[in-house]
Each structure stands twice: as C-alpha cells, then as structure tokens.
Amino acid sequence: MKAIVAALLDAHGTTFTEEAGIAVERNTPSPLFRLLCLSLLQSARISSDIAMRAAKGLAERKWNTAEAMLGSTWQQRVAVLNDAGYTRYQERTSTMLEDTARLVEERWKGDLRKLREEAGRDPAAERKLLKKCKGVGDVGVDIFFREVQVAWDELHPFADRRALASAKRLGVGTTAEELARRVSRTDFARLAAALVRVELAGDHDAVLTAAR
C-alpha cells in the first residue's frame, strides 16, 4: 500500500492550486478568492484542463480579488473564457464570476476568511455559505474544501467522492480518515488531488504497475 501511495504522489502529486500558481497556504484574501473562482470553473461540465486555462487567464489579467474581478467587464471575461476553450458556457460563467465577486465583496469585504469566521469554522456552515456564490454547488465546494484544507484546519482530512472512488479502486482506503493515515498532514492535500488526477487521466493501472 505504501508503494501505491508513493507511485500515486510521484505521478500526480501536484495540487490544483499549485498548478494554478495559487498560494492558498497563505490563507490571505487573493489566493482564497482565486481558489473560489477555480472551484467555480472546475465544477462546470467542461474538462479540467480548460478550467485551469481559464483560471490562469483570469490571473494573467490581474483579476485576483473580488474587487478586481468587479472592475472587469462582462465582455472582457467572456473573451478570456473563450480563449481558454469555454465555447458553450462562457457567457453564463462570466455572469456567475461577477455575481460571486459581488457577494464576496459586499458580504465578506473581499475576504473569505470572514466567511470562515461567520460560519464559526464549522464545515457544514462553511459549505452552506459557499453555496450562496453563483455557480458554486456541492461539487464546487468539494473542490474548494479539498484544496483549502492546507490552511483551514477544521476541514482536514477532506476527500471528495471522486478522490474516494479512486482510492477504493487503487486499494488504498475508502474514507478520508483512512487516507490520512497513509501520508503526513502536509501531504494529505497532495494525495487527495492525486486521487482526482488519476481518475481524470484514467491511469490507475499505470500507477499500480509503477508500485510493483
């Protein structure tokens, strides 16, 4: 089992925030808002690669805070999404990004740490508040939780359904708590992300072969 986990981390052990250049471990307003936008984008019915390109495109234009996002125009956001490959959902997603940014700015002053405190650091309450953001449902919250747990201790250990399905298929665990016993506290988010990535890549067998 240790060999499988090691092979998994070696092949896929980059978190999605790391890939996007989001320093979520800092637990500051800009990275948290960028993660929220990434979660919104990745929960749409498009490929993860397109969502990642879109998130990077938004960052390249410095729309990295709720205030900055609100300073962009609807058409500017549509253009970024189009460039990333959002050929079916770009207009709706542009609107959702604006609506989400407005809620974050007006209710939490652009700082999702205030959402955390409003929720009393209770995961169920955090989920309920995050779902008030347009375009962020349970899948989006799962993505946010999976990545932000490096900074929000109350969420650790968290693994979403996709990660747990991969874990079961690889034989490394069936619950987040079980998976947490396989790696250090600092590596758990990497493991959760790796389990999602192996599902996206469809290379469970390659990981098992590498572990032999």
N, C-alpha and C positions, 0 to 999 in steps of 0.2 A: 504493500500500500504506500509506503514512503517513496518507493521508486516511481509510482504512478504520479503522486503529487509533485515530485521533483521534475518529472518529464513534462507535466502539465504547466508548471510555472516556467520552465525553460522555454517551452514553445509559445505560451500565450500569456505570460505573467505581467502584462502591462495593463494598468487600469485605463479606463476610457478617459478619465480626466488627465492622466499623464499623456496620453496620445494627443489630446486636445490642447495641451500646454496650460492646463488649469491647476494652479497650486491650491487645491481645496484644503490641504492640511493646514494652511494658514488660517482658515476659518475667519476670513475677512469678507466684506460686502461684495467686492467684484468677483472673486472666484466662486462664491456661493451663487451669485446671480448667473454667472456663466454656466455653472452646473445645472441650474434650473432650466436655462434655455436649451442646453444639450439634452436634458431629460425630456423636454417637450418635443424636441426634434426627433430623438431616437424612438419615441413611443408612437410615431406616425407609421403608417403602413408603407414604409419605404426601406431601402437597405440601410444597414448601419453605416456603411461607407459614405453614402450620400448625406446622411445626417451629420456625420463627422465633418465632411467637407463644408457643409452649411455652417456648422458651429465655428469652424476655423475662419470661414468667410466673414461672419459677423465680427469675430475678434480682430481680423485684419482691418476692419473699418472702425475699430475702437469703440464698438457698441457693447462695452463690457460691464456697464452698470445699468440699472433701471433708468436713471436719468439720461444717460447717453442713448439708450435704445429709444426713449421717447423723443429724442432730438432728431432721430432719423425719420424719413418719410416712408409711407406705405410702399411707394413705387421703388425706392432705394432697396428696401428689404426684399421685395419681390425679385429684383434684379439679382441680388446675392443668392437667393434661393434657387432661381433659375440657373445661375452659373454652376451651382452645386449639383444640379440634376433633379431638383424638385419640379418636375414637369406637370404634375397633377394637383399638388396641394399647396403650391407656392402662395396663392392669393389668400387662402384661408389661414395658412400658417403665419403669414405676415401680420394679419389682423390679430391672431392669437398672441404673437410676440408683443405687440403693442398693448393689448389688454392685460397681459400678465405683468409687463413692466409697469403699467399704471397702477395696478393693485399693489405691487411690491413697493412702489414709490409712495403711494398715498397711505397705505395701511401700516407699512413697516419702515417707512423713511428710507427705502432702498437697501435695507439691511435685514437679511433673512435670519440673522441671529435674534432679531426682535420677534420673529415668528416662533423661533425655538423657545424663547422665554414666555411668550404668550401661551404657548402650549404646555408650559411647565415641564419642558423636556420629556414629555410623555409621547412615545412613538405614535400611539393611536390618535392623539390630538394633533400632532405634527402632520400626520397623514391627512387628516380632515382639513386642516388649514391649507396645505399644499394643493389639495384638490379644488380649492377655490380659484386657483390660477387656470385661466382658459387654456385648454389643450393638455392639461396635466390630469390624467386619471390614475387609476391604481398602477398601471404599467409604468407611467412616468414617475410616480412616487417611488416605485420599486427601484428604478434606475437611480434616482436621487439618493435614496437610502443606501443602496449598495456602495456608492462612491463616497458619500459624505460621512460614512461611519468612521473614517480615519480621524475625523475632527469632532464628531458628535458621539460621545462615548455611550450614550443611552441606547444607541442603535446596534452596537456590537454585541454578538455577531449577527449580521444580516445577510441572507442569501435569498434571492428571488426564486420563483418557480422554475425559470429556465436553468439557473445555476444548479438547483437541486436535482432537476431531471438529468443533467449531465453527470452530476456526482453519483447518482444512482447507477447510471449506465456504466460509469468507469469503476464502480465498486469502492468508492472512497468515502461514502456516507450518504445519509438520507435526510439529515437535519443540519441546520446552521451550527448548532451546538456541537454536533459530532465533527463537522468540518473544522471547527475552531480548535479542536484538539490535534489536528494534523499539522498546523503551522503556528508560527509566532503571532502575537497580537498585531504586529506591524505588517505581517504578510497576508493577513486574512483578506483584506480588500483585493489584493492581487489574485488570490486564489478564487474568490468569488467572480472576479472579472474573467479570469482564465477559463472558468467553467462555462461562462456565457460565450466566450470567444470560440471555444472548441465546438460548441453547438452551432455557432454561426458558420464556422469553417467546415463542419461535418467531418472532422478528422479524429474522432475518438479512437479509431483503430490505430492510427499513426502514433498517438500518444501511448497507447497500450504496448505497441511494438517497441517504441523507444524505451519503455520502462523495463523491458525484459533483459 
